[in-house]
Amino acid sequence: MAANNPVLDRLKPDVEALLVNRVGSAREYFIAPIDACYELVGVIRQNWRGFSGGETVWTEIKRIFVRLAGQATPRPELDYA
């Protein structure tokens, strides 16, 4: 994927990351601040219940990705294969 998307070579180390949402039918890709990634991990660790996570964790995960999508700049030239 990095070979097809030179923009990924410009990620700022320890500041940005590629964050991928493949929950259900979602296929979203974000260059996100690293703190958003840590927030996602924290939400999962704090809210996961049982084998499937429970309703609360999935609601919170969706909230994070909705917020990221609202802040995102579309990049149609990227190849996500």
LUMPARO-815264 format. One record per residue: residue in one letter; y, x, z of N, C-alpha, C in turn. Coordinates in steps of 0.05 Angstrom, whole numbers, plus 5000, padded with zeros to 4 digits. Each point is the difference from the previous one (the first is absolute). Example, Ala and Ser with C-alpha at 12.3 -4.5 7.8 and 13.67 -1.06 7.14 Angstrom:
! LUMPARO-815264
type->a | nY->4886 | nX->5264 | nZ->5156 | caY->5024 | caX->4982 | caZ->5000 | cY->5024 | cX->5018 | cZ->5000
type->s | nY->5021 | nX->4993 | nZ->4986 | caY->5024 | caX->5016 | caZ->5001 | cY->5022 | cX->4985 | cZ->5014
! end
This chain:
! LUMPARO-815264
type->m | nY->4976 | nX->5017 | nZ->5000 | caY->5024 | caX->4983 | caZ->5000 | cY->5025 | cX->5018 | cZ->5000
type->a | nY->5000 | nX->5021 | nZ->5015 | caY->5023 | caX->5018 | caZ->5001 | cY->5006 | cX->5012 | cZ->4973
type->a | nY->4979 | nX->5007 | nZ->4984 | caY->5004 | caX->5011 | caZ->4974 | cY->5015 | cX->4981 | cZ->4981
type->n | nY->4994 | nX->4974 | nZ->5004 | caY->5013 | caX->4979 | caZ->4983 | cY->5027 | cX->4991 | cZ->5011
type->n | nY->5007 | nX->5009 | nZ->5023 | caY->5025 | caX->4991 | caZ->5013 | cY->5015 | cX->5023 | cZ->5012
type->p | nY->5015 | nX->5015 | nZ->4984 | caY->5014 | caX->5023 | caZ->5010 | cY->5019 | cX->4994 | cZ->5023
type->v | nY->5008 | nX->4975 | nZ->5003 | caY->5018 | caX->4993 | caZ->5022 | cY->4987 | cX->5006 | cZ->5027
type->l | nY->4973 | nX->4999 | nZ->5001 | caY->4986 | caX->5005 | caZ->5025 | cY->5003 | cX->5030 | cZ->5008
type->d | nY->5004 | nX->5017 | nZ->4981 | caY->5005 | caX->5028 | caZ->5007 | cY->5027 | cX->5004 | cZ->5014
type->r | nY->5017 | nX->4980 | nZ->4998 | caY->5027 | caX->5003 | caZ->5012 | cY->5001 | cX->4987 | cZ->5028
type->l | nY->4977 | nX->4991 | nZ->5010 | caY->5000 | caX->4989 | caZ->5028 | cY->5010 | cX->5022 | cZ->5019
type->k | nY->5016 | nX->4992 | nZ->5018 | caY->5010 | caX->5019 | caZ->5020 | cY->4979 | cX->5003 | cZ->5022
type->p | nY->4989 | nX->5024 | nZ->5003 | caY->4979 | caX->5005 | caZ->5020 | cY->5009 | cX->4992 | cZ->5028
type->d | nY->4982 | nX->4987 | nZ->5014 | caY->5005 | caX->4991 | caZ->5028 | cY->5022 | cX->4979 | cZ->5002
type->v | nY->5010 | nX->4990 | nZ->4977 | caY->5022 | caX->4980 | caZ->5000 | cY->4992 | cX->4975 | cZ->4985
type->e | nY->4985 | nX->5003 | nZ->4977 | caY->4992 | caX->4978 | caZ->4983 | cY->4970 | cX->5001 | cZ->4995
type->a | nY->4989 | nX->4977 | nZ->4993 | caY->4972 | caX->4998 | caZ->4994 | cY->4995 | cX->4978 | cZ->4980
type->l | nY->4978 | nX->5001 | nZ->4985 | caY->4992 | caX->4978 | caZ->4983 | cY->4985 | cX->4981 | cZ->5018
type->l | nY->5010 | nX->4976 | nZ->5002 | caY->4987 | caX->4979 | caZ->5016 | cY->4990 | cX->4978 | cZ->4981
type->v | nY->4974 | nX->4995 | nZ->5002 | caY->4986 | caX->4982 | caZ->4981 | cY->4991 | cX->4975 | cZ->5015
type->n | nY->5006 | nX->4977 | nZ->4989 | caY->4991 | caX->4974 | caZ->5011 | cY->4979 | cX->4989 | cZ->4981
type->r | nY->4975 | nX->5000 | nZ->5009 | caY->4978 | caX->4988 | caZ->4985 | cY->4986 | cX->4979 | cZ->5016
type->v | nY->5015 | nX->4987 | nZ->5017 | caY->4988 | caX->4979 | caZ->5017 | cY->4996 | cX->4975 | cZ->4982
type->g | nY->4976 | nX->4990 | nZ->5000 | caY->4994 | caX->4977 | caZ->4983 | cY->5005 | cX->5006 | cZ->4970
type->s | nY->5017 | nX->4984 | nZ->4987 | caY->5005 | caX->5004 | caZ->4972 | cY->5025 | cX->5017 | cZ->4995
type->a | nY->5013 | nX->5009 | nZ->5022 | caY->5025 | caX->5015 | caZ->4997 | cY->4995 | cX->5027 | cZ->4987
type->r | nY->5018 | nX->5009 | nZ->4983 | caY->4999 | caX->5027 | caZ->4988 | cY->5029 | cX->5010 | cZ->4999
type->e | nY->5008 | nX->5009 | nZ->5024 | caY->5028 | caX->5009 | caZ->5003 | cY->5000 | cX->5030 | cZ->5008
type->y | nY->5019 | nX->5014 | nZ->4990 | caY->5002 | caX->5029 | caZ->5005 | cY->5029 | cX->5006 | cZ->5007
type->f | nY->5004 | nX->5014 | nZ->5022 | caY->5027 | caX->5006 | caZ->5009 | cY->5003 | cX->5030 | cZ->5007
type->i | nY->5022 | nX->5011 | nZ->4992 | caY->5008 | caX->5026 | caZ->5011 | cY->5016 | cX->4992 | cZ->5025
type->a | nY->4988 | nX->5005 | nZ->5023 | caY->5011 | caX->4989 | caZ->5024 | cY->5008 | cX->5022 | cZ->5020
type->p | nY->5019 | nX->4995 | nZ->5017 | caY->5006 | caX->5019 | caZ->5021 | cY->4975 | cX->5002 | cZ->5018
type->i | nY->4995 | nX->5024 | nZ->5010 | caY->4976 | caX->5005 | caZ->5016 | cY->5000 | cX->4983 | cZ->5025
type->d | nY->5023 | nX->4992 | nZ->5010 | caY->5001 | caX->4983 | caZ->5024 | cY->4989 | cX->4973 | cZ->4994
type->a | nY->5002 | nX->4990 | nZ->4975 | caY->4987 | caX->4974 | caZ->4993 | cY->4970 | cX->5003 | cZ->5000
type->c | nY->4990 | nX->5023 | nZ->4993 | caY->4971 | caX->5005 | caZ->5001 | cY->4990 | cX->5000 | cZ->5029
type->y | nY->5015 | nX->5014 | nZ->5017 | caY->4993 | caX->5000 | caZ->5028 | cY->5002 | cX->4973 | cZ->5013
type->e | nY->5020 | nX->4984 | nZ->4991 | caY->5003 | caX->4973 | caZ->5010 | cY->4975 | cX->4984 | cZ->4993
type->l | nY->4991 | nX->5002 | nZ->4975 | caY->4976 | caX->4986 | caZ->4991 | cY->4976 | cX->5007 | cZ->5017
type->v | nY->4996 | nX->5026 | nZ->5004 | caY->4977 | caX->5009 | caZ->5017 | cY->5003 | cX->4989 | cZ->5028
type->g | nY->5024 | nX->5000 | nZ->5011 | caY->5004 | caX->4990 | caZ->5027 | cY->4994 | cX->4970 | cZ->5002
type->v | nY->5009 | nX->4985 | nZ->4980 | caY->4994 | caX->4971 | caZ->5000 | cY->4970 | cX->4995 | cZ->4999
type->i | nY->4986 | nX->5015 | nZ->4983 | caY->4971 | caX->4996 | caZ->4998 | cY->4987 | cX->5007 | cZ->5026
type->r | nY->5007 | nX->5023 | nZ->5012 | caY->4987 | caX->5008 | caZ->5025 | cY->5007 | cX->4981 | cZ->5023
type->q | nY->5024 | nX->4990 | nZ->5001 | caY->5008 | caX->4982 | caZ->5021 | cY->4988 | cX->4972 | cZ->4998
type->n | nY->4996 | nX->4991 | nZ->4975 | caY->4993 | caX->4971 | caZ->4996 | cY->4971 | cX->4995 | cZ->4991
type->w | nY->4985 | nX->5021 | nZ->4992 | caY->4973 | caX->4996 | caZ->4989 | cY->4982 | cX->4988 | cZ->5021
type->r | nY->4986 | nX->4979 | nZ->4993 | caY->4981 | caX->4987 | caZ->5018 | cY->4974 | cX->4995 | cZ->4985
type->g | nY->4978 | nX->5006 | nZ->5013 | caY->4973 | caX->4995 | caZ->4988 | cY->4995 | cX->5016 | cZ->4975
type->f | nY->4982 | nX->4989 | nZ->4983 | caY->4992 | caX->5014 | caZ->4976 | cY->5020 | cX->4997 | cZ->4977
type->s | nY->5012 | nX->4977 | nZ->4998 | caY->5018 | caX->4995 | caZ->4977 | cY->5030 | cX->5003 | cZ->5006
type->g | nY->5006 | nX->5006 | nZ->5024 | caY->5028 | caX->5005 | caZ->5007 | cY->5014 | cX->4976 | cZ->5014
type->g | nY->4993 | nX->4976 | nZ->4992 | caY->5012 | caX->4977 | caZ->5011 | cY->5026 | cX->4992 | cZ->4985
type->e | nY->5008 | nX->4976 | nZ->5003 | caY->5023 | caX->4989 | caZ->4985 | cY->5026 | cX->5014 | cZ->5006
type->t | nY->5004 | nX->5008 | nZ->5025 | caY->5026 | caX->5013 | caZ->5007 | cY->5004 | cX->5026 | cZ->4985
type->v | nY->4980 | nX->5017 | nZ->4998 | caY->5003 | caX->5026 | caZ->4987 | cY->5007 | cX->4996 | cZ->4970
type->w | nY->4987 | nX->4981 | nZ->4987 | caY->5005 | caX->4996 | caZ->4972 | cY->5028 | cX->4988 | cZ->4995
type->t | nY->5009 | nX->4983 | nZ->5018 | caY->5027 | caX->4990 | caZ->4998 | cY->5020 | cX->5022 | cZ->5003
type->e | nY->4996 | nX->5018 | nZ->5018 | caY->5018 | caX->5023 | caZ->5005 | cY->4999 | cX->5020 | cZ->4976
type->i | nY->4977 | nX->5005 | nZ->4990 | caY->4998 | caX->5018 | caZ->4976 | cY->5015 | cX->4988 | cZ->4977
type->k | nY->4997 | nX->4974 | nZ->4995 | caY->5014 | caX->4987 | caZ->4979 | cY->5030 | cX->5002 | cZ->5004
type->r | nY->5009 | nX->4997 | nZ->5025 | caY->5029 | caX->5001 | caZ->5006 | cY->5011 | cX->5028 | cZ->4992
type->i | nY->4985 | nX->5021 | nZ->5006 | caY->5009 | caX->5027 | caZ->4993 | cY->5002 | cX->5003 | cZ->4970
type->f | nY->4980 | nX->4991 | nZ->4985 | caY->5001 | caX->5003 | caZ->4971 | cY->5021 | cX->4982 | cZ->4987
type->v | nY->5005 | nX->4976 | nZ->5011 | caY->5021 | caX->4983 | caZ->4990 | cY->5027 | cX->5014 | cZ->5003
type->r | nY->5004 | nX->5012 | nZ->5023 | caY->5025 | caX->5015 | caZ->5005 | cY->5003 | cX->5023 | cZ->4981
type->l | nY->4979 | nX->5016 | nZ->4996 | caY->5001 | caX->5022 | caZ->4982 | cY->5006 | cX->4991 | cZ->4971
type->a | nY->4988 | nX->4978 | nZ->4992 | caY->5005 | caX->4989 | caZ->4973 | cY->5029 | cX->4992 | cZ->4997
type->g | nY->5012 | nX->4989 | nZ->5021 | caY->5028 | caX->4992 | caZ->4999 | cY->5019 | cX->5023 | cZ->4998
type->q | nY->4991 | nX->5023 | nZ->5010 | caY->5017 | caX->5024 | caZ->4999 | cY->4994 | cX->5018 | cZ->4976
type->a | nY->4979 | nX->4994 | nZ->4985 | caY->4991 | caX->5017 | caZ->4979 | cY->5016 | cX->4999 | cZ->4975
type->t | nY->4999 | nX->5022 | nZ->4985 | caY->5012 | caX->5002 | caZ->4973 | cY->4976 | cX->5000 | cZ->4981
type->p | nY->4998 | nX->4980 | nZ->4982 | caY->4977 | caX->5000 | caZ->4982 | cY->5000 | cX->5024 | cZ->4982
type->r | nY->4976 | nX->5011 | nZ->4994 | caY->4997 | caX->5023 | caZ->4983 | cY->4978 | cX->4993 | cZ->4979
type->p | nY->5007 | nX->4984 | nZ->4980 | caY->4979 | caX->4991 | caZ->4980 | cY->4988 | cX->5023 | cZ->4984
type->e | nY->5013 | nX->5023 | nZ->5000 | caY->4990 | caX->5022 | caZ->4984 | cY->4976 | cX->5014 | cZ->5013
type->l | nY->4995 | nX->4994 | nZ->5025 | caY->4978 | caX->5014 | caZ->5015 | cY->4973 | cX->4989 | cZ->4991
type->d | nY->4980 | nX->5017 | nZ->4999 | caY->4973 | caX->4993 | caZ->4992 | cY->4983 | cX->5001 | cZ->5025
type->y | nY->4990 | nX->4977 | nZ->5009 | caY->4986 | caX->4999 | caZ->5026 | cY->4970 | cX->5003 | cZ->4997
type->a | nY->4991 | nX->5008 | nZ->4977 | caY->4971 | caX->5003 | caZ->4995 | cY->4988 | cX->5023 | cZ->5016
! end
